Amino acid sequence: MAATVALTVVALLAFGTLAASAHARFDSSTPAAGAELQTPPARVTIRFDDDIEISPGSLRVLDASETNRTTGTPYHPNGNSHDAEVRVPPLPR
């Protein structure tokens, strides 16, 4: 039986590290918030309804023991300034 992967996405909106404009609001994420996955995702994407600015360390993926599992720095996938994405390495089962 495959173990369920428990990941928490932490977007640091405080102190301007993941700065959304005055009207940008969370729209969705992939994987969806609260999803229980059989295998870890290769990346996590957060979508907003307006442009956002991304700083290094502004988006982290934590495992069930609250260990940061993020690889590299967050970026705008495909140049889409409404999205923030970060890669996640293969996780132990």
C-alpha positions as MATLAB code, in Angstrom:
seq = 'MAATVALTVVALLAFGTLAASAHARFDSSTPAAGAELQTPPARVTIRFDDDIEISPGSLRVLDASETNRTTGTPYHPNGNSHDAEVRVPPLPR';
ca = [
       0.000    0.000    0.000;
       1.410    3.415   -0.964;
       1.910    5.873    1.830;
      -0.109    9.061    1.687;
       2.050   12.097    1.122;
       1.323   14.940    3.503;
       2.634   18.285    2.298;
       1.925   21.777    3.476;
       2.463   24.761    1.219;
       3.592   27.871    3.030;
       3.279   31.138    1.130;
       4.921   33.893    3.089;
       2.781   36.931    2.363;
       4.114   38.847    5.348;
       7.016   41.243    4.909;
       6.530   41.368    1.146;
       8.262   38.069    0.340;
       5.421   36.920   -1.901;
       3.858   40.252   -2.636;
       0.422   40.307   -4.172;
      -1.042   43.556   -5.416;
      -3.668   45.221   -3.258;
      -6.412   43.306   -5.035;
      -4.760   39.948   -5.778;
      -6.489   37.049   -4.060;
      -5.727   33.355   -3.845;
      -7.468   31.536   -6.674;
      -6.320   27.899   -6.570;
      -3.375   25.567   -6.169;
      -2.036   22.424   -7.802;
      -2.210   20.082   -6.030;
      -5.384   21.370   -4.408;
      -5.268   22.529   -0.796;
      -5.863   19.598    1.552;
      -5.307   16.987   -1.162;
      -4.088   13.579   -0.002;
      -1.687   12.286   -2.624;
      -0.411    8.773   -3.224;
       2.794   10.134   -4.756;
       4.516   13.463   -4.136;
       4.106   16.164   -6.782;
       7.115   17.290   -8.824;
       6.018   20.899   -8.337;
       3.487   22.980   -6.455;
       1.706   25.910   -8.109;
      -0.328   28.652   -6.438;
      -2.577   30.842   -8.587;
      -3.800   34.352   -7.812;
      -6.364   36.448   -9.634;
      -3.844   39.242  -10.304;
      -0.103   39.766  -10.783;
       2.216   38.865   -7.896;
       5.923   39.389   -7.220;
       8.027   36.489   -5.963;
      11.120   36.601   -3.736;
      13.497   33.722   -2.912;
      12.114   31.678   -0.016;
       8.613   33.093   -0.401;
       7.064   29.710   -1.209;
       7.987   26.554    0.706;
       6.630   23.023    0.726;
       6.793   21.290    4.115;
       6.366   17.596    4.824;
       4.425   16.156    7.780;
       7.419   16.748   10.089;
       7.582   20.386    8.900;
      10.844   19.842    7.015;
      11.238   22.184    4.050;
      11.146   20.010    0.894;
      11.414   22.845   -1.624;
      14.093   22.690   -4.325;
      15.356   25.948   -5.786;
      13.586   29.269   -5.755;
       9.961   29.993   -6.665;
       9.271   31.308  -10.148;
       6.471   32.362  -12.494;
       5.757   29.256  -14.625;
       5.582   30.009  -18.350;
       6.011   33.700  -17.517;
       2.530   33.831  -15.961;
       2.752   36.590  -13.340;
      -0.460   35.368  -11.649;
       1.195   32.053  -10.669;
       3.967   31.096   -8.258;
       5.547   27.674   -8.634;
       8.274   25.732   -6.830;
       9.831   22.345   -7.497;
       9.661   19.481   -5.013;
      12.286   16.699   -5.104;
      11.317   13.024   -4.851;
      10.359   12.364   -1.262;
      11.101    9.264    0.794;
       8.135    6.955    1.334;
];
